[in-house]
Amino acid sequence: MTATGIERKLDELGRVVLPKELRNTMHLATGTPMRIYVEGNRIILEKGSHACAICGDTQNVKEINGKEVCQNCITAIKEQG
Ligand SMILES: [Zn+2]
């Protein structure tokens, strides 16, 4: 486990913001499904499977070089080239 030393407060709806740097490092785009586990007094967040590393979409996701990317982003990247 990596300690980030970051402390965030829950808001009134029970939300906590994951720092942008952490989201970037972990490829957590907006819409990425997150699984929540409880282990003793720890709450563990795990990136849901089959979510696009670029846009977070969960439809038509393929694994490319160890990263999951959706067909829409694959097409968009091809069009850039
Ligand atoms: Zn995508």
PDB file of the backbone (N, CA, C, O) and the ligand in Angstrom, with CONECT records:
HET     ZN  A 101       1
ATOM      1  N   MET A   1       0.846  -1.199   0.000  1.00  0.00           N
ATOM      2  CA  MET A   1       0.000   0.000   0.000  1.00  0.00           C
ATOM      3  C   MET A   1       0.877   1.243   0.000  1.00  0.00           C
ATOM      4  O   MET A   1       1.856   1.320   0.742  1.00  0.00           O
ATOM      5  N   THR A   2       0.524   2.206  -0.828  1.00  0.00           N
ATOM      6  CA  THR A   2       1.263   3.457  -0.894  1.00  0.00           C
ATOM      7  C   THR A   2       0.560   4.506  -0.037  1.00  0.00           C
ATOM      8  O   THR A   2      -0.635   4.746  -0.214  1.00  0.00           O
ATOM      9  N   ALA A   3       1.271   5.120   0.870  1.00  0.00           N
ATOM     10  CA  ALA A   3       0.703   6.187   1.701  1.00  0.00           C
ATOM     11  C   ALA A   3       0.878   7.511   0.967  1.00  0.00           C
ATOM     12  O   ALA A   3       1.989   7.874   0.580  1.00  0.00           O
ATOM     13  N   THR A   4      -0.232   8.234   0.779  1.00  0.00           N
ATOM     14  CA  THR A   4      -0.136   9.525   0.101  1.00  0.00           C
ATOM     15  C   THR A   4      -0.028  10.667   1.104  1.00  0.00           C
ATOM     16  O   THR A   4       0.416  11.757   0.745  1.00  0.00           O
ATOM     17  N   GLY A   5      -0.427  10.439   2.354  1.00  0.00           N
ATOM     18  CA  GLY A   5      -0.385  11.500   3.358  1.00  0.00           C
ATOM     19  C   GLY A   5      -1.476  12.535   3.169  1.00  0.00           C
ATOM     20  O   GLY A   5      -1.515  13.541   3.877  1.00  0.00           O
ATOM     21  N   ILE A   6      -2.366  12.289   2.210  1.00  0.00           N
ATOM     22  CA  ILE A   6      -3.429  13.258   1.923  1.00  0.00           C
ATOM     23  C   ILE A   6      -4.647  12.951   2.783  1.00  0.00           C
ATOM     24  O   ILE A   6      -5.079  11.802   2.877  1.00  0.00           O
ATOM     25  N   GLU A   7      -5.199  13.993   3.411  1.00  0.00           N
ATOM     26  CA  GLU A   7      -6.399  13.838   4.216  1.00  0.00           C
ATOM     27  C   GLU A   7      -7.482  14.726   3.629  1.00  0.00           C
ATOM     28  O   GLU A   7      -7.263  15.918   3.412  1.00  0.00           O
ATOM     29  N   ARG A   8      -8.628  14.161   3.375  1.00  0.00           N
ATOM     30  CA  ARG A   8      -9.751  14.912   2.821  1.00  0.00           C
ATOM     31  C   ARG A   8     -10.964  14.713   3.721  1.00  0.00           C
ATOM     32  O   ARG A   8     -11.126  13.659   4.335  1.00  0.00           O
ATOM     33  N   LYS A   9     -11.810  15.732   3.794  1.00  0.00           N
ATOM     34  CA  LYS A   9     -13.026  15.642   4.607  1.00  0.00           C
ATOM     35  C   LYS A   9     -14.202  15.192   3.746  1.00  0.00           C
ATOM     36  O   LYS A   9     -14.319  15.560   2.577  1.00  0.00           O
ATOM     37  N   LEU A  10     -15.075  14.380   4.359  1.00  0.00           N
ATOM     38  CA  LEU A  10     -16.327  14.015   3.706  1.00  0.00           C
ATOM     39  C   LEU A  10     -17.206  15.248   3.610  1.00  0.00           C
ATOM     40  O   LEU A  10     -17.209  16.077   4.521  1.00  0.00           O
ATOM     41  N   ASP A  11     -17.950  15.385   2.522  1.00  0.00           N
ATOM     42  CA  ASP A  11     -18.918  16.478   2.457  1.00  0.00           C
ATOM     43  C   ASP A  11     -20.254  15.997   3.016  1.00  0.00           C
ATOM     44  O   ASP A  11     -20.365  14.863   3.481  1.00  0.00           O
ATOM     45  N   GLU A  12     -21.263  16.857   2.970  1.00  0.00           N
ATOM     46  CA  GLU A  12     -22.538  16.540   3.614  1.00  0.00           C
ATOM     47  C   GLU A  12     -23.253  15.366   2.952  1.00  0.00           C
ATOM     48  O   GLU A  12     -24.143  14.769   3.558  1.00  0.00           O
ATOM     49  N   LEU A  13     -22.879  15.026   1.719  1.00  0.00           N
ATOM     50  CA  LEU A  13     -23.491  13.874   1.034  1.00  0.00           C
ATOM     51  C   LEU A  13     -22.642  12.613   1.168  1.00  0.00           C
ATOM     52  O   LEU A  13     -22.960  11.581   0.578  1.00  0.00           O
ATOM     53  N   GLY A  14     -21.558  12.699   1.950  1.00  0.00           N
ATOM     54  CA  GLY A  14     -20.725  11.527   2.167  1.00  0.00           C
ATOM     55  C   GLY A  14     -19.683  11.319   1.092  1.00  0.00           C
ATOM     56  O   GLY A  14     -19.084  10.247   1.006  1.00  0.00           O
ATOM     57  N   ARG A  15     -19.457  12.337   0.267  1.00  0.00           N
ATOM     58  CA  ARG A  15     -18.480  12.214  -0.819  1.00  0.00           C
ATOM     59  C   ARG A  15     -17.102  12.659  -0.362  1.00  0.00           C
ATOM     60  O   ARG A  15     -16.967  13.528   0.500  1.00  0.00           O
ATOM     61  N   VAL A  16     -16.105  12.064  -0.938  1.00  0.00           N
ATOM     62  CA  VAL A  16     -14.736  12.506  -0.721  1.00  0.00           C
ATOM     63  C   VAL A  16     -14.080  12.595  -2.094  1.00  0.00           C
ATOM     64  O   VAL A  16     -14.241  11.700  -2.923  1.00  0.00           O
ATOM     65  N   VAL A  17     -13.346  13.668  -2.331  1.00  0.00           N
ATOM     66  CA  VAL A  17     -12.711  13.875  -3.635  1.00  0.00           C
ATOM     67  C   VAL A  17     -11.357  13.183  -3.660  1.00  0.00           C
ATOM     68  O   VAL A  17     -10.531  13.384  -2.770  1.00  0.00           O
ATOM     69  N   LEU A  18     -11.136  12.368  -4.682  1.00  0.00           N
ATOM     70  CA  LEU A  18      -9.821  11.776  -4.891  1.00  0.00           C
ATOM     71  C   LEU A  18      -8.947  12.828  -5.572  1.00  0.00           C
ATOM     72  O   LEU A  18      -9.360  13.412  -6.574  1.00  0.00           O
ATOM     73  N   PRO A  19      -7.757  13.078  -5.051  1.00  0.00           N
ATOM     74  CA  PRO A  19      -6.900  14.107  -5.645  1.00  0.00           C
ATOM     75  C   PRO A  19      -6.656  13.856  -7.131  1.00  0.00           C
ATOM     76  O   PRO A  19      -6.507  12.713  -7.564  1.00  0.00           O
ATOM     77  N   LYS A  20      -6.618  14.951  -7.910  1.00  0.00           N
ATOM     78  CA  LYS A  20      -6.466  14.850  -9.366  1.00  0.00           C
ATOM     79  C   LYS A  20      -5.223  14.053  -9.755  1.00  0.00           C
ATOM     80  O   LYS A  20      -5.259  13.239 -10.677  1.00  0.00           O
ATOM     81  N   GLU A  21      -4.119  14.299  -9.040  1.00  0.00           N
ATOM     82  CA  GLU A  21      -2.882  13.587  -9.356  1.00  0.00           C
ATOM     83  C   GLU A  21      -3.068  12.071  -9.214  1.00  0.00           C
ATOM     84  O   GLU A  21      -2.574  11.286 -10.024  1.00  0.00           O
ATOM     85  N   LEU A  22      -3.798  11.685  -8.159  1.00  0.00           N
ATOM     86  CA  LEU A  22      -4.067  10.261  -7.931  1.00  0.00           C
ATOM     87  C   LEU A  22      -4.957   9.708  -9.041  1.00  0.00           C
ATOM     88  O   LEU A  22      -4.735   8.605  -9.539  1.00  0.00           O
ATOM     89  N   ARG A  23      -5.977  10.498  -9.423  1.00  0.00           N
ATOM     90  CA  ARG A  23      -6.873  10.039 -10.505  1.00  0.00           C
ATOM     91  C   ARG A  23      -6.104   9.882 -11.805  1.00  0.00           C
ATOM     92  O   ARG A  23      -6.337   8.939 -12.561  1.00  0.00           O
ATOM     93  N   ASN A  24      -5.187  10.810 -12.066  1.00  0.00           N
ATOM     94  CA  ASN A  24      -4.386  10.709 -13.290  1.00  0.00           C
ATOM     95  C   ASN A  24      -3.476   9.486 -13.242  1.00  0.00           C
ATOM     96  O   ASN A  24      -3.384   8.731 -14.210  1.00  0.00           O
ATOM     97  N   THR A  25      -2.807   9.300 -12.111  1.00  0.00           N
ATOM     98  CA  THR A  25      -1.881   8.174 -11.959  1.00  0.00           C
ATOM     99  C   THR A  25      -2.600   6.841 -12.120  1.00  0.00           C
ATOM    100  O   THR A  25      -2.077   5.900 -12.717  1.00  0.00           O
ATOM    101  N   MET A  26      -3.827   6.784 -11.566  1.00  0.00           N
ATOM    102  CA  MET A  26      -4.576   5.529 -11.574  1.00  0.00           C
ATOM    103  C   MET A  26      -5.501   5.411 -12.790  1.00  0.00           C
ATOM    104  O   MET A  26      -6.259   4.448 -12.898  1.00  0.00           O
ATOM    105  N   HIS A  27      -5.441   6.394 -13.712  1.00  0.00           N
ATOM    106  CA  HIS A  27      -6.289   6.402 -14.910  1.00  0.00           C
ATOM    107  C   HIS A  27      -7.763   6.297 -14.530  1.00  0.00           C
ATOM    108  O   HIS A  27      -8.493   5.461 -15.062  1.00  0.00           O
ATOM    109  N   LEU A  28      -8.189   7.154 -13.607  1.00  0.00           N
ATOM    110  CA  LEU A  28      -9.584   7.191 -13.165  1.00  0.00           C
ATOM    111  C   LEU A  28     -10.262   8.399 -13.810  1.00  0.00           C
ATOM    112  O   LEU A  28     -10.264   9.501 -13.262  1.00  0.00           O
ATOM    113  N   ALA A  29     -10.834   8.160 -14.986  1.00  0.00           N
ATOM    114  CA  ALA A  29     -11.539   9.233 -15.696  1.00  0.00           C
ATOM    115  C   ALA A  29     -12.935   9.386 -15.102  1.00  0.00           C
ATOM    116  O   ALA A  29     -13.432   8.487 -14.423  1.00  0.00           O
ATOM    117  N   THR A  30     -13.560  10.527 -15.364  1.00  0.00           N
ATOM    118  CA  THR A  30     -14.942  10.750 -14.938  1.00  0.00           C
ATOM    119  C   THR A  30     -15.816   9.624 -15.474  1.00  0.00           C
ATOM    120  O   THR A  30     -15.742   9.284 -16.654  1.00  0.00           O
ATOM    121  N   GLY A  31     -16.629   9.058 -14.623  1.00  0.00           N
ATOM    122  CA  GLY A  31     -17.516   7.975 -15.030  1.00  0.00           C
ATOM    123  C   GLY A  31     -16.939   6.586 -14.796  1.00  0.00           C
ATOM    124  O   GLY A  31     -17.636   5.589 -14.982  1.00  0.00           O
ATOM    125  N   THR A  32     -15.680   6.509 -14.391  1.00  0.00           N
ATOM    126  CA  THR A  32     -15.076   5.207 -14.114  1.00  0.00           C
ATOM    127  C   THR A  32     -15.820   4.550 -12.956  1.00  0.00           C
ATOM    128  O   THR A  32     -15.943   5.145 -11.886  1.00  0.00           O
ATOM    129  N   PRO A  33     -16.318   3.334 -13.155  1.00  0.00           N
ATOM    130  CA  PRO A  33     -16.991   2.658 -12.035  1.00  0.00           C
ATOM    131  C   PRO A  33     -15.980   2.298 -10.950  1.00  0.00           C
ATOM    132  O   PRO A  33     -14.869   1.862 -11.253  1.00  0.00           O
ATOM    133  N   MET A  34     -16.362   2.479  -9.692  1.00  0.00           N
ATOM    134  CA  MET A  34     -15.499   2.158  -8.563  1.00  0.00           C
ATOM    135  C   MET A  34     -16.210   1.148  -7.676  1.00  0.00           C
ATOM    136  O   MET A  34     -17.388   1.312  -7.360  1.00  0.00           O
ATOM    137  N   ARG A  35     -15.493   0.105  -7.276  1.00  0.00           N
ATOM    138  CA  ARG A  35     -16.047  -0.862  -6.328  1.00  0.00           C
ATOM    139  C   ARG A  35     -15.595  -0.465  -4.930  1.00  0.00           C
ATOM    140  O   ARG A  35     -14.472  -0.003  -4.733  1.00  0.00           O
ATOM    141  N   ILE A  36     -16.484  -0.652  -3.969  1.00  0.00           N
ATOM    142  CA  ILE A  36     -16.205  -0.272  -2.584  1.00  0.00           C
ATOM    143  C   ILE A  36     -16.206  -1.530  -1.720  1.00  0.00           C
ATOM    144  O   ILE A  36     -17.179  -2.284  -1.696  1.00  0.00           O
ATOM    145  N   TYR A  37     -15.107  -1.742  -1.019  1.00  0.00           N
ATOM    146  CA  TYR A  37     -14.995  -2.870  -0.105  1.00  0.00           C
ATOM    147  C   TYR A  37     -14.732  -2.346   1.299  1.00  0.00           C
ATOM    148  O   TYR A  37     -14.146  -1.278   1.475  1.00  0.00           O
ATOM    149  N   VAL A  38     -15.165  -3.098   2.285  1.00  0.00           N
ATOM    150  CA  VAL A  38     -14.831  -2.783   3.675  1.00  0.00           C
ATOM    151  C   VAL A  38     -13.995  -3.932   4.210  1.00  0.00           C
ATOM    152  O   VAL A  38     -14.357  -5.103   4.092  1.00  0.00           O
ATOM    153  N   GLU A  39     -12.862  -3.561   4.805  1.00  0.00           N
ATOM    154  CA  GLU A  39     -11.962  -4.566   5.378  1.00  0.00           C
ATOM    155  C   GLU A  39     -11.569  -4.065   6.757  1.00  0.00           C
ATOM    156  O   GLU A  39     -10.723  -3.181   6.890  1.00  0.00           O
ATOM    157  N   GLY A  40     -12.193  -4.640   7.786  1.00  0.00           N
ATOM    158  CA  GLY A  40     -11.969  -4.133   9.141  1.00  0.00           C
ATOM    159  C   GLY A  40     -12.447  -2.692   9.215  1.00  0.00           C
ATOM    160  O   GLY A  40     -13.609  -2.412   8.919  1.00  0.00           O
ATOM    161  N   ASN A  41     -11.572  -1.774   9.603  1.00  0.00           N
ATOM    162  CA  ASN A  41     -11.963  -0.359   9.669  1.00  0.00           C
ATOM    163  C   ASN A  41     -11.474   0.421   8.454  1.00  0.00           C
ATOM    164  O   ASN A  41     -11.435   1.651   8.485  1.00  0.00           O
ATOM    165  N   ARG A  42     -11.100  -0.283   7.380  1.00  0.00           N
ATOM    166  CA  ARG A  42     -10.651   0.375   6.149  1.00  0.00           C
ATOM    167  C   ARG A  42     -11.736   0.297   5.086  1.00  0.00           C
ATOM    168  O   ARG A  42     -12.457  -0.697   4.991  1.00  0.00           O
ATOM    169  N   ILE A  43     -11.843   1.344   4.294  1.00  0.00           N
ATOM    170  CA  ILE A  43     -12.713   1.340   3.117  1.00  0.00           C
ATOM    171  C   ILE A  43     -11.787   1.308   1.917  1.00  0.00           C
ATOM    172  O   ILE A  43     -10.924   2.173   1.768  1.00  0.00           O
ATOM    173  N   ILE A  44     -11.963   0.321   1.068  1.00  0.00           N
ATOM    174  CA  ILE A  44     -11.072   0.132  -0.074  1.00  0.00           C
ATOM    175  C   ILE A  44     -11.832   0.429  -1.363  1.00  0.00           C
ATOM    176  O   ILE A  44     -12.909  -0.117  -1.602  1.00  0.00           O
ATOM    177  N   LEU A  45     -11.262   1.293  -2.180  1.00  0.00           N
ATOM    178  CA  LEU A  45     -11.831   1.603  -3.485  1.00  0.00           C
ATOM    179  C   LEU A  45     -11.019   0.880  -4.542  1.00  0.00           C
ATOM    180  O   LEU A  45      -9.788   0.923  -4.529  1.00  0.00           O
ATOM    181  N   GLU A  46     -11.710   0.214  -5.458  1.00  0.00           N
ATOM    182  CA  GLU A  46     -11.025  -0.484  -6.540  1.00  0.00           C
ATOM    183  C   GLU A  46     -11.668  -0.074  -7.849  1.00  0.00           C
ATOM    184  O   GLU A  46     -12.892  -0.034  -7.970  1.00  0.00           O
ATOM    185  N   LYS A  47     -10.831   0.228  -8.826  1.00  0.00           N
ATOM    186  CA  LYS A  47     -11.335   0.581 -10.149  1.00  0.00           C
ATOM    187  C   LYS A  47     -12.140  -0.585 -10.703  1.00  0.00           C
ATOM    188  O   LYS A  47     -11.674  -1.724 -10.718  1.00  0.00           O
ATOM    189  N   GLY A  48     -13.355  -0.290 -11.157  1.00  0.00           N
ATOM    190  CA  GLY A  48     -14.183  -1.323 -11.740  1.00  0.00           C
ATOM    191  C   GLY A  48     -13.549  -1.866 -13.005  1.00  0.00           C
ATOM    192  O   GLY A  48     -12.809  -1.162 -13.691  1.00  0.00           O
ATOM    193  N   SER A  49     -13.836  -3.098 -13.306  1.00  0.00           N
ATOM    194  CA  SER A  49     -13.225  -3.688 -14.491  1.00  0.00           C
ATOM    195  C   SER A  49     -13.895  -3.164 -15.752  1.00  0.00           C
ATOM    196  O   SER A  49     -15.038  -2.706 -15.721  1.00  0.00           O
ATOM    197  N   HIS A  50     -13.188  -3.237 -16.831  1.00  0.00           N
ATOM    198  CA  HIS A  50     -13.700  -2.896 -18.149  1.00  0.00           C
ATOM    199  C   HIS A  50     -14.168  -1.450 -18.257  1.00  0.00           C
ATOM    200  O   HIS A  50     -15.214  -1.168 -18.841  1.00  0.00           O
ATOM    201  N   ALA A  51     -13.383  -0.533 -17.687  1.00  0.00           N
ATOM    202  CA  ALA A  51     -13.660   0.896 -17.848  1.00  0.00           C
ATOM    203  C   ALA A  51     -12.531   1.496 -18.679  1.00  0.00           C
ATOM    204  O   ALA A  51     -11.356   1.221 -18.437  1.00  0.00           O
ATOM    205  N   CYS A  52     -12.901   2.320 -19.663  1.00  0.00           N
ATOM    206  CA  CYS A  52     -11.913   2.946 -20.530  1.00  0.00           C
ATOM    207  C   CYS A  52     -10.988   3.861 -19.709  1.00  0.00           C
ATOM    208  O   CYS A  52     -11.454   4.684 -18.922  1.00  0.00           O
ATOM    209  N   ALA A  53      -9.681   3.704 -19.906  1.00  0.00           N
ATOM    210  CA  ALA A  53      -8.696   4.499 -19.169  1.00  0.00           C
ATOM    211  C   ALA A  53      -8.737   5.965 -19.584  1.00  0.00           C
ATOM    212  O   ALA A  53      -8.249   6.825 -18.850  1.00  0.00           O
ATOM    213  N   ILE A  54      -9.313   6.266 -20.753  1.00  0.00           N
ATOM    214  CA  ILE A  54      -9.346   7.644 -21.234  1.00  0.00           C
ATOM    215  C   ILE A  54     -10.644   8.335 -20.831  1.00  0.00           C
ATOM    216  O   ILE A  54     -10.601   9.419 -20.250  1.00  0.00           O
ATOM    217  N   CYS A  55     -11.791   7.739 -21.122  1.00  0.00           N
ATOM    218  CA  CYS A  55     -13.060   8.423 -20.875  1.00  0.00           C
ATOM    219  C   CYS A  55     -13.895   7.780 -19.764  1.00  0.00           C
ATOM    220  O   CYS A  55     -14.877   8.378 -19.323  1.00  0.00           O
ATOM    221  N   GLY A  56     -13.535   6.581 -19.302  1.00  0.00           N
ATOM    222  CA  GLY A  56     -14.273   5.941 -18.219  1.00  0.00           C
ATOM    223  C   GLY A  56     -15.479   5.141 -18.682  1.00  0.00           C
ATOM    224  O   GLY A  56     -16.164   4.515 -17.872  1.00  0.00           O
ATOM    225  N   ASP A  57     -15.741   5.161 -19.999  1.00  0.00           N
ATOM    226  CA  ASP A  57     -16.880   4.413 -20.536  1.00  0.00           C
ATOM    227  C   ASP A  57     -16.692   2.914 -20.266  1.00  0.00           C
ATOM    228  O   ASP A  57     -15.566   2.425 -20.168  1.00  0.00           O
ATOM    229  N   THR A  58     -17.808   2.201 -20.149  1.00  0.00           N
ATOM    230  CA  THR A  58     -17.722   0.772 -19.870  1.00  0.00           C
ATOM    231  C   THR A  58     -18.209  -0.073 -21.045  1.00  0.00           C
ATOM    232  O   THR A  58     -18.275  -1.298 -20.950  1.00  0.00           O
ATOM    233  N   GLN A  59     -18.553   0.590 -22.161  1.00  0.00           N
ATOM    234  CA  GLN A  59     -19.033  -0.143 -23.332  1.00  0.00           C
ATOM    235  C   GLN A  59     -17.902  -0.375 -24.333  1.00  0.00           C
ATOM    236  O   GLN A  59     -17.088   0.517 -24.570  1.00  0.00           O
ATOM    237  N   ASN A  60     -17.853  -1.569 -24.919  1.00  0.00           N
ATOM    238  CA  ASN A  60     -16.904  -1.900 -25.990  1.00  0.00           C
ATOM    239  C   ASN A  60     -15.452  -1.609 -25.609  1.00  0.00           C
ATOM    240  O   ASN A  60     -14.715  -0.980 -26.369  1.00  0.00           O
ATOM    241  N   VAL A  61     -15.055  -2.070 -24.434  1.00  0.00           N
ATOM    242  CA  VAL A  61     -13.698  -1.824 -23.935  1.00  0.00           C
ATOM    243  C   VAL A  61     -12.787  -2.985 -24.315  1.00  0.00           C
ATOM    244  O   VAL A  61     -13.128  -4.152 -24.126  1.00  0.00           O
ATOM    245  N   LYS A  62     -11.616  -2.636 -24.859  1.00  0.00           N
ATOM    246  CA  LYS A  62     -10.610  -3.632 -25.225  1.00  0.00           C
ATOM    247  C   LYS A  62      -9.325  -3.330 -24.470  1.00  0.00           C
ATOM    248  O   LYS A  62      -9.060  -2.186 -24.103  1.00  0.00           O
ATOM    249  N   GLU A  63      -8.523  -4.381 -24.242  1.00  0.00           N
ATOM    250  CA  GLU A  63      -7.243  -4.156 -23.566  1.00  0.00           C
ATOM    251  C   GLU A  63      -6.150  -3.988 -24.614  1.00  0.00           C
ATOM    252  O   GLU A  63      -5.967  -4.835 -25.489  1.00  0.00           O
ATOM    253  N   ILE A  64      -5.424  -2.867 -24.502  1.00  0.00           N
ATOM    254  CA  ILE A  64      -4.326  -2.569 -25.420  1.00  0.00           C
ATOM    255  C   ILE A  64      -3.102  -2.224 -24.581  1.00  0.00           C
ATOM    256  O   ILE A  64      -3.139  -1.269 -23.805  1.00  0.00           O
ATOM    257  N   ASN A  65      -2.035  -2.972 -24.721  1.00  0.00           N
ATOM    258  CA  ASN A  65      -0.808  -2.756 -23.950  1.00  0.00           C
ATOM    259  C   ASN A  65      -1.090  -2.622 -22.456  1.00  0.00           C
ATOM    260  O   ASN A  65      -0.529  -1.761 -21.778  1.00  0.00           O
ATOM    261  N   GLY A  66      -1.966  -3.487 -21.958  1.00  0.00           N
ATOM    262  CA  GLY A  66      -2.243  -3.512 -20.525  1.00  0.00           C
ATOM    263  C   GLY A  66      -3.211  -2.440 -20.047  1.00  0.00           C
ATOM    264  O   GLY A  66      -3.523  -2.372 -18.858  1.00  0.00           O
ATOM    265  N   LYS A  67      -3.695  -1.591 -20.975  1.00  0.00           N
ATOM    266  CA  LYS A  67      -4.666  -0.545 -20.602  1.00  0.00           C
ATOM    267  C   LYS A  67      -5.987  -0.848 -21.284  1.00  0.00           C
ATOM    268  O   LYS A  67      -6.015  -1.330 -22.417  1.00  0.00           O
ATOM    269  N   GLU A  68      -7.076  -0.565 -20.595  1.00  0.00           N
ATOM    270  CA  GLU A  68      -8.388  -0.770 -21.175  1.00  0.00           C
ATOM    271  C   GLU A  68      -8.851   0.518 -21.859  1.00  0.00           C
ATOM    272  O   GLU A  68      -8.887   1.580 -21.238  1.00  0.00           O
ATOM    273  N   VAL A  69      -9.198   0.413 -23.118  1.00  0.00           N
ATOM    274  CA  VAL A  69      -9.598   1.580 -23.912  1.00  0.00           C
ATOM    275  C   VAL A  69     -10.858   1.206 -24.694  1.00  0.00           C
ATOM    276  O   VAL A  69     -10.959   0.103 -25.231  1.00  0.00           O
ATOM    277  N   CYS A  70     -11.823   2.143 -24.754  1.00  0.00           N
ATOM    278  CA  CYS A  70     -13.075   1.848 -25.459  1.00  0.00           C
ATOM    279  C   CYS A  70     -12.925   2.086 -26.960  1.00  0.00           C
ATOM    280  O   CYS A  70     -12.009   2.771 -27.415  1.00  0.00           O
ATOM    281  N   GLN A  71     -13.855   1.499 -27.712  1.00  0.00           N
ATOM    282  CA  GLN A  71     -13.801   1.601 -29.173  1.00  0.00           C
ATOM    283  C   GLN A  71     -13.905   3.050 -29.636  1.00  0.00           C
ATOM    284  O   GLN A  71     -13.250   3.431 -30.606  1.00  0.00           O
ATOM    285  N   ASN A  72     -14.729   3.878 -28.949  1.00  0.00           N
ATOM    286  CA  ASN A  72     -14.859   5.293 -29.348  1.00  0.00           C
ATOM    287  C   ASN A  72     -13.517   6.000 -29.250  1.00  0.00           C
ATOM    288  O   ASN A  72     -13.163   6.770 -30.143  1.00  0.00           O
ATOM    289  N   CYS A  73     -12.749   5.750 -28.166  1.00  0.00           N
ATOM    290  CA  CYS A  73     -11.455   6.412 -27.997  1.00  0.00           C
ATOM    291  C   CYS A  73     -10.433   5.855 -29.000  1.00  0.00           C
ATOM    292  O   CYS A  73      -9.592   6.599 -29.503  1.00  0.00           O
ATOM    293  N   ILE A  74     -10.505   4.539 -29.293  1.00  0.00           N
ATOM    294  CA  ILE A  74      -9.623   3.953 -30.287  1.00  0.00           C
ATOM    295  C   ILE A  74      -9.842   4.643 -31.638  1.00  0.00           C
ATOM    296  O   ILE A  74      -8.893   5.006 -32.333  1.00  0.00           O
ATOM    297  N   THR A  75     -11.138   4.814 -31.992  1.00  0.00           N
ATOM    298  CA  THR A  75     -11.480   5.479 -33.251  1.00  0.00           C
ATOM    299  C   THR A  75     -10.976   6.921 -33.247  1.00  0.00           C
ATOM    300  O   THR A  75     -10.407   7.386 -34.235  1.00  0.00           O
ATOM    301  N   ALA A  76     -11.189   7.635 -32.123  1.00  0.00           N
ATOM    302  CA  ALA A  76     -10.768   9.040 -32.019  1.00  0.00           C
ATOM    303  C   ALA A  76      -9.259   9.155 -32.176  1.00  0.00           C
ATOM    304  O   ALA A  76      -8.773  10.075 -32.833  1.00  0.00           O
ATOM    305  N   ILE A  77      -8.513   8.229 -31.577  1.00  0.00           N
ATOM    306  CA  ILE A  77      -7.052   8.248 -31.669  1.00  0.00           C
ATOM    307  C   ILE A  77      -6.617   7.995 -33.109  1.00  0.00           C
ATOM    308  O   ILE A  77      -5.706   8.653 -33.613  1.00  0.00           O
ATOM    309  N   LYS A  78      -7.269   7.043 -33.768  1.00  0.00           N
ATOM    310  CA  LYS A  78      -6.948   6.753 -35.166  1.00  0.00           C
ATOM    311  C   LYS A  78      -7.164   7.971 -36.055  1.00  0.00           C
ATOM    312  O   LYS A  78      -6.374   8.243 -36.959  1.00  0.00           O
ATOM    313  N   GLU A  79      -8.250   8.704 -35.787  1.00  0.00           N
ATOM    314  CA  GLU A  79      -8.586   9.879 -36.583  1.00  0.00           C
ATOM    315  C   GLU A  79      -7.584  11.015 -36.359  1.00  0.00           C
ATOM    316  O   GLU A  79      -7.388  11.859 -37.235  1.00  0.00           O
ATOM    317  N   GLN A  80      -6.949  11.031 -35.178  1.00  0.00           N
ATOM    318  CA  GLN A  80      -5.928  12.042 -34.879  1.00  0.00           C
ATOM    319  C   GLN A  80      -4.686  11.824 -35.724  1.00  0.00           C
ATOM    320  O   GLN A  80      -3.999  12.767 -36.115  1.00  0.00           O
ATOM    321  N   GLY A  81      -4.409  10.509 -36.003  1.00  0.00           N
ATOM    322  CA  GLY A  81      -3.187  10.156 -36.685  1.00  0.00           C
ATOM    323  C   GLY A  81      -3.268  10.516 -38.145  1.00  0.00           C
ATOM    324  O   GLY A  81      -2.316  10.289 -38.892  1.00  0.00           O
TER     325      GLY A  81
HETATM  326 ZN    ZN A 101     -12.931   5.803 -24.007  1.00  0.00          ZN2+
END
